[in-house]
Amino acid sequence: MLPIIFFILISVQIAMGAFDMLFHHELTERLAWRDSQRKELFLHGLRNGFYAILFIAFGTLQLQGFFAWLALAVLAAELVITLIDFVEEDQTRKLPWSERILHTLLALNYGALLVFLVPVLWEFTALPTALVPVHYGWWTVVMVLSAFAVAPFCVRDIAASKRLERLPHHPIASLVDARMPSQSILVTGGTGFIGSRLIEVLVAGGHHITVLTRKAERATDLAMPLTIITNLDQIPDDAEIDSIINLAGKPVVGGLWTYSFRKKVLASRVEMTRNLVALIARLEKRPSVLISGSATGAYGAEPDEVTTEIDAPEDDGSFSWRLCHAWETAAMEAEAYGVRTVRLRIGMVLDRDGGPLGQMLVPFDLCVGGPFGDGQQWMSWISRDDLVRMIQHAITDDRITGALNAVAPQPVRNKTFSRAVGRAIGRPVWAHIPRFLLELGLGDMAREIFLADQKIVSAKVEETGFAFLHPDLQSVFEAQFGPRQSLNNQMEPVAQPDLQLIK
């Protein structure tokens, strides 16, 4: 019989491992959708398979003779896999501090567990070969349930590692705007979801990039070569900067919308933008253009009908409107110095590597994703690659000034979008999140982000000849996940207004 201390230690190991798997591997790190983690996922799958076998075996059987030797071999193999996994993780991603601490605790607890288990198994090797049924009461129940809980993740992780090999990949060179002459460009927010991709493309285009970031170590993973600064004071007055791209700001979806949180979000955007205008004011040679980020929230949470840049935003009392209004007002101060200013009103940015779509993939992959509320609200979106191309287009085309809707031509309803995500990754969509639960848990954030009804189109940029790589969901999801059944019959066509926004 195995000692009770073994079951206590293995229960602690199971609890910590489950938290690590669900919180780190699934929710925060999203390993199942990260191209660089194919090998790590395969190792996790193998290890989970070993766990499932060991949990059943130790919880229901006394392993004697050959089977005890086999258990020792499996434990040794699991240890080797874990060590290889540690090396793989260290080489392919930066582990958050919480995961590093948890891995240390797991290693210590596992060592203690082996101290009590290995001597018992060693004694069992001397017994006649047999599988003797045993029962440890509730400990047996815990072990069996744990085995059935971890087994699906064995299959899922191995399947996900194979899936990553099949996902489409597109060369960065295809996103470079060949018309754009070599420039010196200052980028804020360059370590973020949009900024990191933009810098990768700009570096590939031969531009000299300066990245402003509060923590220099966060920029070390960006495409090189580039210059990293932590303060705008590091830029001398005689510096030559041709363009400024301002994407900095505390994420809006990163915490409950308390007064303190909203204040920080607002300050992070407005103060940075004002600091950039102050930089422009002191430069001996002014940049030709400032591309400053904003969002479709500038039109409020529920604008009427199809909305273009010609529609003046009206204050609907929402935090989203106040945030965008203050952000854009700060950017417009650059016009006083003769700098063409583009206020980039960005919709939901789609890419499997992160952003809203990246966060949605985990619940949809586990078959618990679905529409928000009744799913009838319109969503305005754009692929990350098209957004990067649009920013380059706005730099090169001096006809573009003022507000610019960074959205694809075809907004969709939330229900249609949810079904399209499920179809794209081969998962059923049956769940939905009731409106009252969203509002109860998230308040204004739910109403202004997840339930916002915005039918916004990109009239201005298309008038200047910009052609979208991904004008509809069919196109963007095929680029992200490969060809699937046609989505066209699920789309509601949106009539494009016949406007002349570019004089």
Secondary structure, DSSP 8 states (H G I E B T S, - for coil): ---HHHHHHHHHHHHHHHHIIIIIIIIIS-GGG-GGGHHHHHHHHHHHHHHHHHHHHHHHEEEETHHHHHHHHHHHHHHHHHHHHHHHHHHH----HHHHHHHHHHHHHHHHHHHHHHHHHHHHTTS-SEEEE---THHHHHHHHHHHHHHHHHHHHHHHHHHHHHS----GGGGS-TTS---EEEEESTTSHHHHHHHHHHHHTT-EEEEE-S-GGGGTTS-SS-EEES-GGGS-TT----EEEE-----SSSS---HHHHHHHHHHHHHHHHHHHHHHHH-SS--SEEEEEEEGGGG-SS--SEE-TTS-----S-HHHHHHHHHHHHHHGGGGGT-EEEEEEE-EEEBTTBHHHHHHHHHHHTT----BTTS-SEE-EEEHHHHHHHHHHHHH-TT--EEEEE--S--EEHHHHHHHHHHHHT------B-HHHHHHHHTHHIIIIIS---EE--HHHHHTT---S--SHHHHHHHHH---S--GGG-------------
